[in-house]
Amino acid sequence: MPKRILEGLVVSDKGDKTVVVKVERTVLHPVLKKTVRVSKRYHAHDEANSYKTGENIRIIECAPKSKLKTWEVLPREAN
């Protein structure tokens, strides 16, 4: 099964080798039939601590690195 790749905004870089990325997507509301923005936060592994709050980055699924981290940051040249 291919690994998923998501794009989002870094909302926190306070953890060591960890960034929190907010990914937004649009879904159709089941009752109102209106497009609604839904966001989710993912903890991603950033080995070099190179990403800062406010940057748009891409993350890819990986094997679990800790209790919360199952995503890795794609390197800038791969973006």
N, CA, C and O atoms as a Tripos MOL2 file, in Angstrom:
@<TRIPOS>MOLECULE
protein
  316   315    79     0     0
PROTEIN
NO_CHARGES

@<TRIPOS>ATOM
      1 N           0.8440   -1.1790    0.0000 N.3       1 MET1
      2 CA          0.0000    0.0000    0.0000 C.3       1 MET1
      3 C           0.8890    1.2430    0.0000 C.2       1 MET1
      4 O           1.8270    1.3280    0.7930 O.2       1 MET1
      5 N           0.6070    2.2050   -0.8780 N.am      2 PRO2
      6 CA          1.4630    3.3990   -0.9360 C.3       2 PRO2
      7 C           1.3140    4.2630    0.3080 C.2       2 PRO2
      8 O           0.2710    4.2830    0.9620 O.2       2 PRO2
      9 N           2.3860    4.9680    0.6080 N.am      3 LYS3
     10 CA          2.3730    5.8730    1.7590 C.3       3 LYS3
     11 C           1.6620    7.1650    1.3900 C.2       3 LYS3
     12 O           1.8470    7.6980    0.2960 O.2       3 LYS3
     13 N           0.8430    7.6660    2.3160 N.am      4 ARG4
     14 CA          0.1250    8.9110    2.0690 C.3       4 ARG4
     15 C           1.0620   10.0990    2.2440 C.2       4 ARG4
     16 O           1.9690   10.0740    3.0760 O.2       4 ARG4
     17 N           0.8280   11.1350    1.4500 N.am      5 ILE5
     18 CA          1.5760   12.3890    1.5590 C.3       5 ILE5
     19 C           0.5520   13.4940    1.7830 C.2       5 ILE5
     20 O          -0.4050   13.6280    1.0200 O.2       5 ILE5
     21 N           0.7590   14.2880    2.8380 N.am      6 LEU6
     22 CA         -0.1440   15.3880    3.1600 C.3       6 LEU6
     23 C           0.6380   16.6900    3.1730 C.2       6 LEU6
     24 O           1.8470   16.6970    3.4060 O.2       6 LEU6
     25 N          -0.0600   17.7920    2.9230 N.am      7 GLU7
     26 CA          0.5600   19.1090    2.9470 C.3       7 GLU7
     27 C          -0.1470   19.9530    3.9850 C.2       7 GLU7
     28 O          -1.3760   19.9570    4.0620 O.2       7 GLU7
     29 N           0.6380   20.6770    4.7920 N.am      8 GLY8
     30 CA          0.0300   21.4880    5.8290 C.3       8 GLY8
     31 C           0.9590   22.5620    6.3550 C.2       8 GLY8
     32 O           2.0560   22.7710    5.8350 O.2       8 GLY8
     33 N           0.5020   23.2350    7.3910 N.am      9 LEU9
     34 CA          1.1940   24.3700    7.9890 C.3       9 LEU9
     35 C           1.7710   23.9650    9.3410 C.2       9 LEU9
     36 O           1.0800   23.3490   10.1520 O.2       9 LEU9
     37 N           3.0250   24.3080    9.5820 N.am     10 VAL10
     38 CA          3.6490   24.0210   10.8730 C.3      10 VAL10
     39 C           3.0680   24.9850   11.9070 C.2      10 VAL10
     40 O           3.1750   26.2020   11.7550 O.2      10 VAL10
     41 N           2.4550   24.4380   12.9560 N.am     11 VAL11
     42 CA          1.8670   25.2770   13.9920 C.3      11 VAL11
     43 C           2.7110   25.2760   15.2610 C.2      11 VAL11
     44 O           2.5380   26.1470   16.1130 O.2      11 VAL11
     45 N           3.6290   24.3020   15.4020 N.am     12 SER12
     46 CA          4.5000   24.2690   16.5730 C.3      12 SER12
     47 C           5.7880   23.5460   16.2230 C.2      12 SER12
     48 O           5.7750   22.5230   15.5380 O.2      12 SER12
     49 N           6.9060   24.0940   16.7030 N.am     13 ASP13
     50 CA          8.2080   23.4460   16.5180 C.3      13 ASP13
     51 C           8.9450   23.3730   17.8500 C.2      13 ASP13
     52 O          10.1760   23.3430   17.8750 O.2      13 ASP13
     53 N           8.2100   23.3440   18.9520 N.am     14 LYS14
     54 CA          8.8180   23.4030   20.2740 C.3      14 LYS14
     55 C           9.4660   22.0860   20.6940 C.2      14 LYS14
     56 O          10.4220   22.0950   21.4700 O.2      14 LYS14
     57 N           8.9630   20.9510   20.1960 N.am     15 GLY15
     58 CA          9.5380   19.6620   20.5650 C.3      15 GLY15
     59 C          10.8730   19.4260   19.8790 C.2      15 GLY15
     60 O          11.1360   19.9820   18.8130 O.2      15 GLY15
     61 N          11.7230   18.5930   20.4980 N.am     16 ASP16
     62 CA         13.0040   18.2520   19.8880 C.3      16 ASP16
     63 C          12.7720   17.2330   18.7820 C.2      16 ASP16
     64 O          12.2300   16.1560   19.0300 O.2      16 ASP16
     65 N          13.1850   17.5730   17.5570 N.am     17 LYS17
     66 CA         13.0270   16.7290   16.3690 C.3      17 LYS17
     67 C          11.5630   16.4290   16.0540 C.2      17 LYS17
     68 O          11.2500   15.4080   15.4420 O.2      17 LYS17
     69 N          10.6680   17.3250   16.4770 N.am     18 THR18
     70 CA          9.2390   17.1390   16.2360 C.3      18 THR18
     71 C           8.6050   18.4590   15.8070 C.2      18 THR18
     72 O           8.9120   19.5140   16.3610 O.2      18 THR18
     73 N           7.7240   18.3870   14.8210 N.am     19 VAL19
     74 CA          6.9040   19.5350   14.4410 C.3      19 VAL19
     75 C           5.4480   19.0860   14.4510 C.2      19 VAL19
     76 O           5.1420   17.9220   14.1910 O.2      19 VAL19
     77 N           4.5540   20.0270   14.7560 N.am     20 VAL20
     78 CA          3.1210   19.7570   14.6980 C.3      20 VAL20
     79 C           2.5970   20.4520   13.4490 C.2      20 VAL20
     80 O           2.7800   21.6560   13.2700 O.2      20 VAL20
     81 N           1.9420   19.6750   12.5880 N.am     21 VAL21
     82 CA          1.4860   20.1760   11.2900 C.3      21 VAL21
     83 C          -0.0310   20.1290   11.2510 C.2      21 VAL21
     84 O          -0.6360   19.0940   11.5300 O.2      21 VAL21
     85 N          -0.6510   21.2710   10.9000 N.am     22 LYS22
     86 CA         -2.1030   21.3330   10.7510 C.3      22 LYS22
     87 C          -2.4460   21.1400    9.2790 C.2      22 LYS22
     88 O          -2.0220   21.9150    8.4230 O.2      22 LYS22
     89 N          -3.2230   20.0930    8.9980 N.am     23 VAL23
     90 CA         -3.6370   19.7820    7.6350 C.3      23 VAL23
     91 C          -5.1260   20.0780    7.5240 C.2      23 VAL23
     92 O          -5.9280   19.5630    8.3030 O.2      23 VAL23
     93 N          -5.4930   20.9130    6.5480 N.am     24 GLU24
     94 CA         -6.8990   21.2590    6.3320 C.3      24 GLU24
     95 C          -7.3990   20.5570    5.0790 C.2      24 GLU24
     96 O          -6.6790   20.4270    4.0890 O.2      24 GLU24
     97 N          -8.6550   20.1050    5.1430 N.am     25 ARG25
     98 CA         -9.2970   19.5280    3.9720 C.3      25 ARG25
     99 C         -10.7460   20.0020    3.9450 C.2      25 ARG25
    100 O         -11.2750   20.4500    4.9620 O.2      25 ARG25
    101 N         -11.3860   19.9040    2.7840 N.am     26 THR26
    102 CA        -12.7710   20.3200    2.6710 C.3      26 THR26
    103 C         -13.6490   19.0870    2.4930 C.2      26 THR26
    104 O         -13.3220   18.1840    1.7240 O.2      26 THR26
    105 N         -14.7590   19.0630    3.2080 N.am     27 VAL27
    106 CA        -15.7140   17.9580    3.1200 C.3      27 VAL27
    107 C         -17.1150   18.5290    2.9510 C.2      27 VAL27
    108 O         -17.3800   19.6740    3.3160 O.2      27 VAL27
    109 N         -17.9920   17.7310    2.4030 N.am     28 LEU28
    110 CA        -19.3800   18.1330    2.2440 C.3      28 LEU28
    111 C         -20.1460   17.7410    3.5000 C.2      28 LEU28
    112 O         -20.1290   16.5750    3.8950 O.2      28 LEU28
    113 N         -20.8180   18.7040    4.1340 N.am     29 HIS29
    114 CA        -21.5970   18.4330    5.3360 C.3      29 HIS29
    115 C         -22.7600   17.5110    4.9730 C.2      29 HIS29
    116 O         -23.4710   17.7770    4.0030 O.2      29 HIS29
    117 N         -22.9680   16.4290    5.7350 N.am     30 PRO30
    118 CA        -23.9810   15.4430    5.3390 C.3      30 PRO30
    119 C         -25.4240   15.9560    5.3580 C.2      30 PRO30
    120 O         -26.2550   15.4840    4.5820 O.2      30 PRO30
    121 N         -25.7290   16.9070    6.2270 N.am     31 VAL31
    122 CA        -27.1050   17.4140    6.3150 C.3      31 VAL31
    123 C         -27.2640   18.7210    5.5560 C.2      31 VAL31
    124 O         -28.2110   18.8860    4.7870 O.2      31 VAL31
    125 N         -26.3470   19.6440    5.7690 N.am     32 LEU32
    126 CA        -26.4710   20.9740    5.1670 C.3      32 LEU32
    127 C         -26.0380   21.0220    3.7110 C.2      32 LEU32
    128 O         -26.3550   21.9790    3.0040 O.2      32 LEU32
    129 N         -25.3180   20.0030    3.2520 N.am     33 LYS33
    130 CA        -24.8080   19.9480    1.8660 C.3      33 LYS33
    131 C         -23.9580   21.1690    1.5420 C.2      33 LYS33
    132 O         -23.9990   21.7000    0.4320 O.2      33 LYS33
    133 N         -23.1970   21.5970    2.5240 N.am     34 LYS34
    134 CA        -22.3520   22.7690    2.3800 C.3      34 LYS34
    135 C         -20.8960   22.3310    2.5610 C.2      34 LYS34
    136 O         -20.6200   21.4290    3.3520 O.2      34 LYS34
    137 N         -19.9860   22.9440    1.8550 N.am     35 THR35
    138 CA        -18.5730   22.6170    1.9900 C.3      35 THR35
    139 C         -18.0370   23.2070    3.2850 C.2      35 THR35
    140 O         -18.2010   24.3980    3.5520 O.2      35 THR35
    141 N         -17.3920   22.3600    4.0890 N.am     36 VAL36
    142 CA        -16.8920   22.7560    5.3960 C.3      36 VAL36
    143 C         -15.4020   22.4250    5.4620 C.2      36 VAL36
    144 O         -14.9720   21.3760    4.9820 O.2      36 VAL36
    145 N         -14.6100   23.3310    6.0630 N.am     37 ARG37
    146 CA        -13.1880   23.0620    6.2570 C.3      37 ARG37
    147 C         -12.9820   22.2870    7.5530 C.2      37 ARG37
    148 O         -13.4760   22.6800    8.6100 O.2      37 ARG37
    149 N         -12.2500   21.1890    7.4600 N.am     38 VAL38
    150 CA        -11.9470   20.3620    8.6180 C.3      38 VAL38
    151 C         -10.4320   20.3070    8.7460 C.2      38 VAL38
    152 O          -9.7340   20.0970    7.7530 O.2      38 VAL38
    153 N          -9.9120   20.4930    9.9650 N.am     39 SER39
    154 CA         -8.4630   20.4580   10.1420 C.3      39 SER39
    155 C          -8.0930   19.3930   11.1560 C.2      39 SER39
    156 O          -8.8800   19.0470   12.0380 O.2      39 SER39
    157 N          -6.8830   18.8810   11.0160 N.am     40 LYS40
    158 CA         -6.3590   17.8830   11.9390 C.3      40 LYS40
    159 C          -4.8800   18.1650   12.1190 C.2      40 LYS40
    160 O          -4.1970   18.5980   11.1910 O.2      40 LYS40
    161 N          -4.3870   17.9100   13.3470 N.am     41 ARG41
    162 CA         -2.9800   18.1520   13.6550 C.3      41 ARG41
    163 C          -2.2320   16.8290   13.7140 C.2      41 ARG41
    164 O          -2.6810   15.8740   14.3480 O.2      41 ARG41
    165 N          -1.0830   16.7870   13.0460 N.am     42 TYR42
    166 CA         -0.2380   15.6010   13.0350 C.3      42 TYR42
    167 C           1.1180   15.9460   13.6330 C.2      42 TYR42
    168 O           1.6600   17.0160   13.3570 O.2      42 TYR42
    169 N           1.6770   15.0470   14.4560 N.am     43 HIS43
    170 CA          3.0450   15.1870   14.9380 C.3      43 HIS43
    171 C           3.9470   14.4920   13.9350 C.2      43 HIS43
    172 O           3.7310   13.3270   13.6030 O.2      43 HIS43
    173 N           4.9530   15.2000   13.4520 N.am     44 ALA44
    174 CA          5.8430   14.6550   12.4320 C.3      44 ALA44
    175 C           7.2900   14.7520   12.8960 C.2      44 ALA44
    176 O           7.6660   15.6710   13.6240 O.2      44 ALA44
    177 N           8.0950   13.7850   12.4600 N.am     45 HIS45
    178 CA          9.5020   13.7180   12.8320 C.3      45 HIS45
    179 C          10.3140   14.6280   11.9130 C.2      45 HIS45
    180 O          10.2380   14.5090   10.6900 O.2      45 HIS45
    181 N          11.0870   15.5340   12.5020 N.am     46 ASP46
    182 CA         11.9560   16.4600   11.7700 C.3      46 ASP46
    183 C          13.3660   16.2770   12.3150 C.2      46 ASP46
    184 O          13.7520   16.9250   13.2880 O.2      46 ASP46
    185 N          14.1270   15.3990   11.6910 N.am     47 GLU47
    186 CA         15.4370   14.9960   12.2110 C.3      47 GLU47
    187 C          16.3830   16.1730   12.4250 C.2      47 GLU47
    188 O          17.1140   16.2050   13.4150 O.2      47 GLU47
    189 N          16.3790   17.1450   11.5050 N.am     48 ALA48
    190 CA         17.3570   18.2350   11.5690 C.3      48 ALA48
    191 C          16.8280   19.4780   12.2910 C.2      48 ALA48
    192 O          17.5410   20.4770   12.3770 O.2      48 ALA48
    193 N          15.6130   19.4430   12.8050 N.am     49 ASN49
    194 CA         15.0000   20.6300   13.4200 C.3      49 ASN49
    195 C          15.0710   21.8320   12.4810 C.2      49 ASN49
    196 O          15.3740   22.9420   12.9200 O.2      49 ASN49
    197 N          14.7950   21.6230   11.2000 N.am     50 SER50
    198 CA         14.9910   22.6810   10.2120 C.3      50 SER50
    199 C          13.7210   23.4600    9.8680 C.2      50 SER50
    200 O          13.8030   24.4760    9.1780 O.2      50 SER50
    201 N          12.5590   23.0150   10.3240 N.am     51 TYR51
    202 CA         11.3170   23.6940    9.9720 C.3      51 TYR51
    203 C          10.8110   24.5170   11.1390 C.2      51 TYR51
    204 O          10.8730   24.0830   12.2890 O.2      51 TYR51
    205 N          10.3110   25.7000   10.8430 N.am     52 LYS52
    206 CA          9.8490   26.6340   11.8720 C.3      52 LYS52
    207 C           8.3560   26.9030   11.7130 C.2      52 LYS52
    208 O           7.7700   26.6020   10.6720 O.2      52 LYS52
    209 N           7.7540   27.4640   12.7350 N.am     53 THR53
    210 CA          6.3310   27.7780   12.7360 C.3      53 THR53
    211 C           5.9860   28.7070   11.5710 C.2      53 THR53
    212 O           6.6950   29.6780   11.3070 O.2      53 THR53
    213 N           4.8940   28.3970   10.8810 N.am     54 GLY54
    214 CA          4.4290   29.2240    9.7760 C.3      54 GLY54
    215 C           4.8110   28.7060    8.4090 C.2      54 GLY54
    216 O           4.3260   29.2350    7.4090 O.2      54 GLY54
    217 N           5.6600   27.6930    8.3180 N.am     55 GLU55
    218 CA          6.0860   27.1620    7.0240 C.3      55 GLU55
    219 C           5.0970   26.1260    6.5230 C.2      55 GLU55
    220 O           4.5150   25.3790    7.3100 O.2      55 GLU55
    221 N           4.9060   26.0820    5.1970 N.am     56 ASN56
    222 CA          4.1200   25.0250    4.5680 C.3      56 ASN56
    223 C           5.0590   23.8770    4.2280 C.2      56 ASN56
    224 O           6.0890   24.0790    3.5850 O.2      56 ASN56
    225 N           4.7000   22.6670    4.6640 N.am     57 ILE57
    226 CA          5.5590   21.5070    4.4140 C.3      57 ILE57
    227 C           4.7060   20.3250    3.9980 C.2      57 ILE57
    228 O           3.4790   20.3550    4.0960 O.2      57 ILE57
    229 N           5.3870   19.2730    3.5270 N.am     58 ARG58
    230 CA          4.7400   18.0180    3.1790 C.3      58 ARG58
    231 C           5.2370   16.9410    4.1240 C.2      58 ARG58
    232 O           6.4190   16.9030    4.4680 O.2      58 ARG58
    233 N           4.3260   16.0590    4.5460 N.am     59 ILE59
    234 CA          4.6870   14.9700    5.4360 C.3      59 ILE59
    235 C           4.2660   13.6460    4.7970 C.2      59 ILE59
    236 O           3.3340   13.6000    3.9950 O.2      59 ILE59
    237 N           4.9710   12.5660    5.1670 N.am     60 ILE60
    238 CA          4.7140   11.2450    4.6030 C.3      60 ILE60
    239 C           4.5860   10.2430    5.7420 C.2      60 ILE60
    240 O           5.2440   10.3770    6.7730 O.2      60 ILE60
    241 N           3.7410    9.2460    5.5520 N.am     61 GLU61
    242 CA          3.5600    8.2040    6.5600 C.3      61 GLU61
    243 C           4.8460    7.4150    6.7550 C.2      61 GLU61
    244 O           5.6410    7.2520    5.8300 O.2      61 GLU61
    245 N           5.0340    6.9260    7.9830 N.am     62 CYS62
    246 CA          6.1960    6.0830    8.2640 C.3      62 CYS62
    247 C           5.8390    5.1420    9.4050 C.2      62 CYS62
    248 O           4.7480    5.2190    9.9700 O.2      62 CYS62
    249 N           6.7510    4.2680    9.7310 N.am     63 ALA63
    250 CA          6.5640    3.4000   10.8850 C.3      63 ALA63
    251 C           6.5620    4.2530   12.1460 C.2      63 ALA63
    252 O           7.2050    5.3030   12.1650 O.2      63 ALA63
    253 N           5.8640    3.8410   13.1980 N.am     64 PRO64
    254 CA          5.8060    4.6640   14.4090 C.3      64 PRO64
    255 C           7.1880    4.9510   14.9850 C.2      64 PRO64
    256 O           8.0070    4.0490   15.1600 O.2      64 PRO64
    257 N           7.4300    6.2380   15.2790 N.am     65 LYS65
    258 CA          8.6930    6.6570   15.8790 C.3      65 LYS65
    259 C           8.5330    6.8740   17.3720 C.2      65 LYS65
    260 O           9.5070    6.7730   18.1180 O.2      65 LYS65
    261 N           7.3150    7.1730   17.8210 N.am     66 SER66
    262 CA          7.0120    7.3450   19.2430 C.3      66 SER66
    263 C           5.5040    7.1760   19.4000 C.2      66 SER66
    264 O           4.8180    6.7660   18.4640 O.2      66 SER66
    265 N           5.0020    7.4880   20.5700 N.am     67 LYS67
    266 CA          3.5680    7.3300   20.8360 C.3      67 LYS67
    267 C           2.7100    8.1300   19.8580 C.2      67 LYS67
    268 O           1.6840    7.6340   19.3940 O.2      67 LYS67
    269 N           3.1130    9.3560   19.5420 N.am     68 LEU68
    270 CA          2.3120   10.2340   18.6860 C.3      68 LEU68
    271 C           2.8330   10.3550   17.2590 C.2      68 LEU68
    272 O           2.0670   10.6960   16.3580 O.2      68 LEU68
    273 N           4.1120   10.0870   17.0320 N.am     69 LYS69
    274 CA          4.7180   10.3590   15.7260 C.3      69 LYS69
    275 C           4.6860    9.1450   14.8090 C.2      69 LYS69
    276 O           5.3850    8.1590   15.0440 O.2      69 LYS69
    277 N           3.8650    9.2250   13.7560 N.am     70 THR70
    278 CA          3.8640    8.2080   12.7060 C.3      70 THR70
    279 C           4.0070    8.8580   11.3300 C.2      70 THR70
    280 O           3.6630    8.2620   10.3100 O.2      70 THR70
    281 N           4.5150   10.0800   11.3210 N.am     71 TRP71
    282 CA          4.7270   10.8330   10.0890 C.3      71 TRP71
    283 C           6.1410   11.4050   10.1020 C.2      71 TRP71
    284 O           6.6990   11.6880   11.1620 O.2      71 TRP71
    285 N           6.7170   11.5730    8.8970 N.am     72 GLU72
    286 CA          8.0370   12.2030    8.7330 C.3      72 GLU72
    287 C           7.8880   13.3910    7.7950 C.2      72 GLU72
    288 O           7.0210   13.3990    6.9210 O.2      72 GLU72
    289 N           8.7360   14.3900    7.9840 N.am     73 VAL73
    290 CA          8.7560   15.5390    7.0960 C.3      73 VAL73
    291 C           9.5300   15.1690    5.8440 C.2      73 VAL73
    292 O          10.6200   14.6020    5.9210 O.2      73 VAL73
    293 N           8.9540   15.4980    4.6710 N.am     74 LEU74
    294 CA          9.6890   15.2890    3.4200 C.3      74 LEU74
    295 C          10.7500   16.3690    3.2990 C.2      74 LEU74
    296 O          10.4740   17.5270    3.6120 O.2      74 LEU74
    297 N          11.9440   16.0320    2.8580 N.am     75 PRO75
    298 CA         13.0030   17.0580    2.6960 C.3      75 PRO75
    299 C          12.5700   18.1240    1.6970 C.2      75 PRO75
    300 O          11.7410   17.8790    0.8200 O.2      75 PRO75
    301 N          13.1500   19.3120    1.8500 N.am     76 ARG76
    302 CA         12.7570   20.4500    1.0000 C.3      76 ARG76
    303 C          12.9650   20.1510   -0.4780 C.2      76 ARG76
    304 O          12.1290   20.5300   -1.2980 O.2      76 ARG76
    305 N          14.0560   19.4810   -0.8420 N.am     77 GLU77
    306 CA         14.3050   19.2190   -2.2570 C.3      77 GLU77
    307 C          13.2850   18.2460   -2.8460 C.2      77 GLU77
    308 O          13.1100   18.2050   -4.0640 O.2      77 GLU77
    309 N          12.6040   17.4580   -1.9960 N.am     78 ALA78
    310 CA         11.5730   16.5430   -2.4850 C.3      78 ALA78
    311 C          10.2240   17.2520   -2.6260 C.2      78 ALA78
    312 O           9.3060   16.7050   -3.2380 O.2      78 ALA78
    313 N          10.0920   18.4570   -2.0720 N.am     79 ASN79
    314 CA          8.8050   19.1750   -2.1340 C.3      79 ASN79
    315 C           8.5300   19.6550   -3.5080 C.2      79 ASN79
    316 O           7.4960   20.2790   -3.7480 O.2      79 ASN79
@<TRIPOS>BOND
     1     1     2 1
     2     2     3 1
     3     3     4 2
     4     3     5 am
     5     5     6 1
     6     6     7 1
     7     7     8 2
     8     7     9 am
     9     9    10 1
    10    10    11 1
    11    11    12 2
    12    11    13 am
    13    13    14 1
    14    14    15 1
    15    15    16 2
    16    15    17 am
    17    17    18 1
    18    18    19 1
    19    19    20 2
    20    19    21 am
    21    21    22 1
    22    22    23 1
    23    23    24 2
    24    23    25 am
    25    25    26 1
    26    26    27 1
    27    27    28 2
    28    27    29 am
    29    29    30 1
    30    30    31 1
    31    31    32 2
    32    31    33 am
    33    33    34 1
    34    34    35 1
    35    35    36 2
    36    35    37 am
    37    37    38 1
    38    38    39 1
    39    39    40 2
    40    39    41 am
    41    41    42 1
    42    42    43 1
    43    43    44 2
    44    43    45 am
    45    45    46 1
    46    46    47 1
    47    47    48 2
    48    47    49 am
    49    49    50 1
    50    50    51 1
    51    51    52 2
    52    51    53 am
    53    53    54 1
    54    54    55 1
    55    55    56 2
    56    55    57 am
    57    57    58 1
    58    58    59 1
    59    59    60 2
    60    59    61 am
    61    61    62 1
    62    62    63 1
    63    63    64 2
    64    63    65 am
    65    65    66 1
    66    66    67 1
    67    67    68 2
    68    67    69 am
    69    69    70 1
    70    70    71 1
    71    71    72 2
    72    71    73 am
    73    73    74 1
    74    74    75 1
    75    75    76 2
    76    75    77 am
    77    77    78 1
    78    78    79 1
    79    79    80 2
    80    79    81 am
    81    81    82 1
    82    82    83 1
    83    83    84 2
    84    83    85 am
    85    85    86 1
    86    86    87 1
    87    87    88 2
    88    87    89 am
    89    89    90 1
    90    90    91 1
    91    91    92 2
    92    91    93 am
    93    93    94 1
    94    94    95 1
    95    95    96 2
    96    95    97 am
    97    97    98 1
    98    98    99 1
    99    99   100 2
   100    99   101 am
   101   101   102 1
   102   102   103 1
   103   103   104 2
   104   103   105 am
   105   105   106 1
   106   106   107 1
   107   107   108 2
   108   107   109 am
   109   109   110 1
   110   110   111 1
   111   111   112 2
   112   111   113 am
   113   113   114 1
   114   114   115 1
   115   115   116 2
   116   115   117 am
   117   117   118 1
   118   118   119 1
   119   119   120 2
   120   119   121 am
   121   121   122 1
   122   122   123 1
   123   123   124 2
   124   123   125 am
   125   125   126 1
   126   126   127 1
   127   127   128 2
   128   127   129 am
   129   129   130 1
   130   130   131 1
   131   131   132 2
   132   131   133 am
   133   133   134 1
   134   134   135 1
   135   135   136 2
   136   135   137 am
   137   137   138 1
   138   138   139 1
   139   139   140 2
   140   139   141 am
   141   141   142 1
   142   142   143 1
   143   143   144 2
   144   143   145 am
   145   145   146 1
   146   146   147 1
   147   147   148 2
   148   147   149 am
   149   149   150 1
   150   150   151 1
   151   151   152 2
   152   151   153 am
   153   153   154 1
   154   154   155 1
   155   155   156 2
   156   155   157 am
   157   157   158 1
   158   158   159 1
   159   159   160 2
   160   159   161 am
   161   161   162 1
   162   162   163 1
   163   163   164 2
   164   163   165 am
   165   165   166 1
   166   166   167 1
   167   167   168 2
   168   167   169 am
   169   169   170 1
   170   170   171 1
   171   171   172 2
   172   171   173 am
   173   173   174 1
   174   174   175 1
   175   175   176 2
   176   175   177 am
   177   177   178 1
   178   178   179 1
   179   179   180 2
   180   179   181 am
   181   181   182 1
   182   182   183 1
   183   183   184 2
   184   183   185 am
   185   185   186 1
   186   186   187 1
   187   187   188 2
   188   187   189 am
   189   189   190 1
   190   190   191 1
   191   191   192 2
   192   191   193 am
   193   193   194 1
   194   194   195 1
   195   195   196 2
   196   195   197 am
   197   197   198 1
   198   198   199 1
   199   199   200 2
   200   199   201 am
   201   201   202 1
   202   202   203 1
   203   203   204 2
   204   203   205 am
   205   205   206 1
   206   206   207 1
   207   207   208 2
   208   207   209 am
   209   209   210 1
   210   210   211 1
   211   211   212 2
   212   211   213 am
   213   213   214 1
   214   214   215 1
   215   215   216 2
   216   215   217 am
   217   217   218 1
   218   218   219 1
   219   219   220 2
   220   219   221 am
   221   221   222 1
   222   222   223 1
   223   223   224 2
   224   223   225 am
   225   225   226 1
   226   226   227 1
   227   227   228 2
   228   227   229 am
   229   229   230 1
   230   230   231 1
   231   231   232 2
   232   231   233 am
   233   233   234 1
   234   234   235 1
   235   235   236 2
   236   235   237 am
   237   237   238 1
   238   238   239 1
   239   239   240 2
   240   239   241 am
   241   241   242 1
   242   242   243 1
   243   243   244 2
   244   243   245 am
   245   245   246 1
   246   246   247 1
   247   247   248 2
   248   247   249 am
   249   249   250 1
   250   250   251 1
   251   251   252 2
   252   251   253 am
   253   253   254 1
   254   254   255 1
   255   255   256 2
   256   255   257 am
   257   257   258 1
   258   258   259 1
   259   259   260 2
   260   259   261 am
   261   261   262 1
   262   262   263 1
   263   263   264 2
   264   263   265 am
   265   265   266 1
   266   266   267 1
   267   267   268 2
   268   267   269 am
   269   269   270 1
   270   270   271 1
   271   271   272 2
   272   271   273 am
   273   273   274 1
   274   274   275 1
   275   275   276 2
   276   275   277 am
   277   277   278 1
   278   278   279 1
   279   279   280 2
   280   279   281 am
   281   281   282 1
   282   282   283 1
   283   283   284 2
   284   283   285 am
   285   285   286 1
   286   286   287 1
   287   287   288 2
   288   287   289 am
   289   289   290 1
   290   290   291 1
   291   291   292 2
   292   291   293 am
   293   293   294 1
   294   294   295 1
   295   295   296 2
   296   295   297 am
   297   297   298 1
   298   298   299 1
   299   299   300 2
   300   299   301 am
   301   301   302 1
   302   302   303 1
   303   303   304 2
   304   303   305 am
   305   305   306 1
   306   306   307 1
   307   307   308 2
   308   307   309 am
   309   309   310 1
   310   310   311 1
   311   311   312 2
   312   311   313 am
   313   313   314 1
   314   314   315 1
   315   315   316 2
@<TRIPOS>SUBSTRUCTURE
     1 MET1         2 RESIDUE 1 A MET
     2 PRO2         6 RESIDUE 1 A PRO
     3 LYS3        10 RESIDUE 1 A LYS
     4 ARG4        14 RESIDUE 1 A ARG
     5 ILE5        18 RESIDUE 1 A ILE
     6 LEU6        22 RESIDUE 1 A LEU
     7 GLU7        26 RESIDUE 1 A GLU
     8 GLY8        30 RESIDUE 1 A GLY
     9 LEU9        34 RESIDUE 1 A LEU
    10 VAL10       38 RESIDUE 1 A VAL
    11 VAL11       42 RESIDUE 1 A VAL
    12 SER12       46 RESIDUE 1 A SER
    13 ASP13       50 RESIDUE 1 A ASP
    14 LYS14       54 RESIDUE 1 A LYS
    15 GLY15       58 RESIDUE 1 A GLY
    16 ASP16       62 RESIDUE 1 A ASP
    17 LYS17       66 RESIDUE 1 A LYS
    18 THR18       70 RESIDUE 1 A THR
    19 VAL19       74 RESIDUE 1 A VAL
    20 VAL20       78 RESIDUE 1 A VAL
    21 VAL21       82 RESIDUE 1 A VAL
    22 LYS22       86 RESIDUE 1 A LYS
    23 VAL23       90 RESIDUE 1 A VAL
    24 GLU24       94 RESIDUE 1 A GLU
    25 ARG25       98 RESIDUE 1 A ARG
    26 THR26      102 RESIDUE 1 A THR
    27 VAL27      106 RESIDUE 1 A VAL
    28 LEU28      110 RESIDUE 1 A LEU
    29 HIS29      114 RESIDUE 1 A HIS
    30 PRO30      118 RESIDUE 1 A PRO
    31 VAL31      122 RESIDUE 1 A VAL
    32 LEU32      126 RESIDUE 1 A LEU
    33 LYS33      130 RESIDUE 1 A LYS
    34 LYS34      134 RESIDUE 1 A LYS
    35 THR35      138 RESIDUE 1 A THR
    36 VAL36      142 RESIDUE 1 A VAL
    37 ARG37      146 RESIDUE 1 A ARG
    38 VAL38      150 RESIDUE 1 A VAL
    39 SER39      154 RESIDUE 1 A SER
    40 LYS40      158 RESIDUE 1 A LYS
    41 ARG41      162 RESIDUE 1 A ARG
    42 TYR42      166 RESIDUE 1 A TYR
    43 HIS43      170 RESIDUE 1 A HIS
    44 ALA44      174 RESIDUE 1 A ALA
    45 HIS45      178 RESIDUE 1 A HIS
    46 ASP46      182 RESIDUE 1 A ASP
    47 GLU47      186 RESIDUE 1 A GLU
    48 ALA48      190 RESIDUE 1 A ALA
    49 ASN49      194 RESIDUE 1 A ASN
    50 SER50      198 RESIDUE 1 A SER
    51 TYR51      202 RESIDUE 1 A TYR
    52 LYS52      206 RESIDUE 1 A LYS
    53 THR53      210 RESIDUE 1 A THR
    54 GLY54      214 RESIDUE 1 A GLY
    55 GLU55      218 RESIDUE 1 A GLU
    56 ASN56      222 RESIDUE 1 A ASN
    57 ILE57      226 RESIDUE 1 A ILE
    58 ARG58      230 RESIDUE 1 A ARG
    59 ILE59      234 RESIDUE 1 A ILE
    60 ILE60      238 RESIDUE 1 A ILE
    61 GLU61      242 RESIDUE 1 A GLU
    62 CYS62      246 RESIDUE 1 A CYS
    63 ALA63      250 RESIDUE 1 A ALA
    64 PRO64      254 RESIDUE 1 A PRO
    65 LYS65      258 RESIDUE 1 A LYS
    66 SER66      262 RESIDUE 1 A SER
    67 LYS67      266 RESIDUE 1 A LYS
    68 LEU68      270 RESIDUE 1 A LEU
    69 LYS69      274 RESIDUE 1 A LYS
    70 THR70      278 RESIDUE 1 A THR
    71 TRP71      282 RESIDUE 1 A TRP
    72 GLU72      286 RESIDUE 1 A GLU
    73 VAL73      290 RESIDUE 1 A VAL
    74 LEU74      294 RESIDUE 1 A LEU
    75 PRO75      298 RESIDUE 1 A PRO
    76 ARG76      302 RESIDUE 1 A ARG
    77 GLU77      306 RESIDUE 1 A GLU
    78 ALA78      310 RESIDUE 1 A ALA
    79 ASN79      314 RESIDUE 1 A ASN
